[in-house]
Amino acid sequence: MWWFQQGLSILPVALVLCSATAFVVPYVTAVLLRHVDPLVPYISDTGTIPPERCLFGILLNVSALLGVATVFVHYKYVCVLNPENPGILRLNRLGLALGWSSCFGLCIIANFQKCVLYSVHVLGASVTFGTGALYMLAQTALSFQAQPRRARPRLALLLWAGCSGGSSILVFVSSVLLGSGIYGPGLVQKLHWQPQERGYIPHMISTISEWSLAFSFLSFFLTYIQDFQTISLRAVVTLQGHPLQHSPQSPENEEQGLLFAGSI
């Protein structure tokens, strides 16, 4: 059995691969069609014009769905590891809400393009990166309490995201400056830049930060692979008003057994 066939390890792998494809394939397509400059455009710029916009939207929506599933499975994993620690369970529930909020922001980015509804697109990016960074912080804190062997790599990736996310602040501030008209009109829709143009330096700082932050997020989910190798998935069917023939499970056992049929 290959490593990615063990348990549910394919889930975070699929999330990372799909998300990376959503960034790289539209970028390559947009560069080949000369829709954007090769030197570090905004990720959103590579998903603005058809046909790359179609690929960008589809792949990000799939990534958001995979993200929802990955965040939920990891939430259940922590619940089973620490069923009697109220502090860990509260932080775990907070992490679930933050992770799902970040996935919802990703859907906004996918479906509201930068050049169509800029303010909504920036809102989606702020939700994705802002709550995503808080999700990484929550999971790193959980790792120090519940899984010390996973804590150091997650802390390193959190610091990377923090250095880039000074990036998230730079992305937001630079986007606001470019959209405010300080450096001239129409920069929000601008896809081609020359070094001598006003606003070029804020633009480059913003784009480099955005790419760095995005890949720090993706790398964080790679740390879930070993955890997910110990997880099996099964369905529990309950017929209301028609009791099944076997002995019933308690709600607590049903909750813990929903996603974990194998040993952990």
C-alpha positions in Angstrom: 0.0 0.0 0.0 1.3 3.4 -1.0 1.6 6.1 1.7 -1.2 8.2 0.2 -3.5 5.1 0.3 -3.3 4.9 4.1 -6.3 6.2 5.9 -7.5 9.6 4.7 -4.1 10.9 3.9 -5.2 11.5 0.3 -7.5 14.3 1.6 -4.8 16.9 2.5 -2.7 15.8 -0.5 -5.7 16.4 -2.8 -6.3 19.8 -1.2 -2.7 20.9 -1.7 -2.4 19.6 -5.2 -5.7 21.1 -6.3 -4.9 24.5 -4.7 -1.4 24.6 -6.2 -2.9 23.7 -9.6 -5.5 26.5 -9.2 -2.5 28.9 -8.8 0.0 27.5 -11.3 -2.1 26.4 -14.3 -4.0 29.7 -14.7 -0.7 31.5 -14.3 1.0 29.5 -17.0 -2.1 29.9 -19.3 -2.3 33.7 -18.7 1.4 34.2 -19.4 1.3 32.1 -22.6 -1.7 34.1 -23.8 0.1 37.3 -22.7 -2.8 38.3 -20.5 -0.4 39.1 -17.6 3.3 39.8 -17.2 5.5 36.8 -16.3 7.1 38.5 -13.3 4.9 37.8 -10.2 1.4 39.0 -11.1 -1.3 38.9 -8.5 -2.8 35.4 -8.1 -6.2 37.0 -8.9 -4.8 38.6 -12.1 -4.2 35.1 -13.5 -7.9 34.3 -13.1 -9.4 37.4 -14.6 -9.7 36.7 -18.3 -11.1 33.6 -20.0 -10.0 30.8 -20.4 -7.9 30.9 -17.3 -10.7 32.5 -15.3 -12.8 29.4 -15.9 -10.0 27.1 -14.6 -9.3 29.4 -11.7 -12.9 29.4 -10.5 -13.5 25.7 -10.9 -10.3 24.6 -9.1 -10.7 27.1 -6.3 -14.3 26.0 -5.6 -13.1 22.3 -5.5 -10.2 23.4 -3.2 -12.7 25.1 -0.9 -14.8 21.9 -0.7 -11.7 19.8 0.0 -10.7 22.4 2.6 -14.0 22.1 4.4 -13.6 18.3 4.5 -10.0 18.5 5.6 -10.6 21.0 8.4 -13.6 18.9 9.6 -11.7 15.6 9.7 -8.8 17.2 11.6 -11.4 18.7 14.0 -12.8 15.2 14.7 -9.3 13.8 15.0 -8.5 16.2 17.8 -11.8 15.5 19.5 -11.0 11.8 19.7 -7.4 12.4 20.9 -8.6 14.7 23.7 -12.3 13.8 24.5 -12.1 15.1 28.2 -10.1 18.3 27.9 -12.6 21.2 27.8 -9.9 23.8 27.0 -8.6 21.8 24.0 -12.2 21.1 22.8 -13.1 24.8 22.9 -10.0 25.8 21.0 -10.7 23.0 18.5 -14.2 24.3 17.9 -12.8 27.8 17.3 -10.3 26.3 14.9 -13.2 24.6 13.0 -15.1 27.9 12.6 -11.9 29.7 11.5 -11.0 27.0 9.0 -14.5 27.0 7.5 -14.6 30.8 7.3 -11.3 30.7 5.4 -12.8 28.2 2.9 -15.9 30.4 2.5 -13.5 33.4 1.7 -11.9 31.2 -1.0 -15.3 30.6 -2.6 -15.7 34.4 -2.7 -12.4 34.8 -4.4 -13.3 32.1 -7.0 -16.6 33.6 -7.9 -16.1 37.3 -7.7 -13.3 38.3 -10.0 -11.0 41.2 -9.2 -11.9 43.2 -12.3 -15.6 42.6 -11.9 -16.4 43.2 -8.2 -13.2 44.5 -6.7 -14.5 45.3 -3.2 -16.1 41.9 -2.8 -13.0 40.2 -4.1 -10.8 42.0 -1.6 -13.3 41.1 1.2 -13.0 37.4 0.2 -9.2 37.7 0.2 -9.2 39.3 3.6 -11.5 36.6 5.0 -9.4 33.8 3.4 -6.0 35.1 4.6 -7.1 36.6 7.9 -9.1 33.7 9.3 -6.7 31.3 7.6 -3.8 32.8 9.6 -5.8 32.6 12.8 -6.7 28.9 12.0 -3.0 28.1 11.6 -2.4 29.8 15.0 -5.1 27.8 16.7 -3.9 24.5 15.2 -0.3 25.3 16.2 -1.5 26.0 19.8 -3.4 22.7 19.8 -0.4 20.9 18.6 1.7 22.1 21.5 -1.0 20.8 23.9 -2.1 17.6 22.2 0.6 16.6 19.6 4.0 18.0 20.6 5.7 16.1 17.8 3.7 18.1 15.2 4.2 21.4 16.9 7.6 22.5 15.6 6.9 22.1 11.8 3.6 23.9 12.3 5.2 26.7 14.3 7.8 27.1 11.5 5.1 27.4 8.9 3.1 29.8 11.1 6.2 32.0 11.3 6.6 31.8 7.5 2.9 32.9 7.2 3.5 35.6 9.7 6.5 36.9 7.8 4.5 36.7 4.6 1.4 38.0 6.5 3.0 41.0 7.6 2.2 40.0 4.0 -1.5 39.8 4.5 -1.3 43.4 5.9 0.9 44.5 3.0 -1.4 42.8 0.5 -4.4 44.7 1.9 -2.7 48.0 2.3 -1.1 47.9 -1.1 -4.5 46.9 -2.7 -6.2 49.8 -0.9 -3.5 52.2 -2.1 -3.7 51.0 -5.7 -7.4 51.2 -5.7 -7.6 54.6 -4.0 -6.2 56.5 -7.1 -3.1 57.8 -5.3 -0.9 56.3 -8.1 -3.4 57.1 -10.9 -6.7 55.8 -12.1 -7.5 52.3 -13.3 -4.8 50.5 -11.4 -7.2 47.9 -10.0 -7.9 46.6 -13.5 -4.3 46.9 -14.6 -2.7 43.6 -15.7 0.6 44.8 -17.3 3.2 46.8 -15.4 6.4 48.5 -16.3 9.2 49.3 -13.7 9.1 53.0 -14.4 5.4 53.3 -13.6 4.1 54.9 -10.4 2.8 52.3 -8.0 5.1 49.5 -9.3 7.0 49.0 -6.0 3.8 48.7 -3.9 2.4 46.4 -6.6 5.5 44.1 -6.5 5.6 44.0 -2.6 1.9 43.1 -2.6 2.2 40.3 -5.2 5.3 38.6 -3.8 3.7 38.7 -0.3 0.5 37.2 -1.7 2.2 34.3 -3.4 4.4 33.6 -0.3 1.4 33.7 2.0 -0.7 31.3 -0.2 2.1 28.7 -0.3 2.7 28.9 3.4 -1.0 28.0 3.9 -0.7 25.1 1.5 2.4 23.8 3.2 0.7 23.8 6.6 -1.9 21.2 5.4 1.0 18.9 4.4 1.6 18.5 8.1 -1.8 16.7 8.4 -0.7 13.8 6.2 0.7 11.6 9.0 -2.3 12.3 11.2 -4.7 11.4 8.5 -2.9 8.1 7.7 -4.4 6.7 11.0 -8.0 7.7 10.1 -10.6 5.6 8.4 -14.0 6.8 7.2 -17.3 5.0 7.6 -20.9 6.0 7.5 -23.4 5.6 10.3 -27.0 5.2 9.1 -29.9 5.9 11.5 -33.5 5.3 10.4 -35.8 7.6 12.4 -38.8 5.6 13.7 -37.4 2.4 12.3 -34.8 1.0 14.8 -32.1 -1.2 13.3 -31.8 -4.8 14.4 -28.4 -4.4 16.0 -27.9 -2.9 19.5 -28.0 0.9 19.4 -24.9 3.1 20.1 -24.9 6.0 22.5 -24.8 9.5 20.9 -21.3 10.0 22.2 -20.0 6.8 20.6 -21.8 7.6 17.4 -20.2 11.1 17.4 -16.7 9.7 17.9 -17.2 6.8 15.5 -18.6 8.8 12.6 -15.3 9.3 11.0 -13.0 7.0 12.8 -13.4 3.3 12.2 -9.8 2.4 12.5 -7.3 2.8 15.4 -5.6 6.1 16.0 
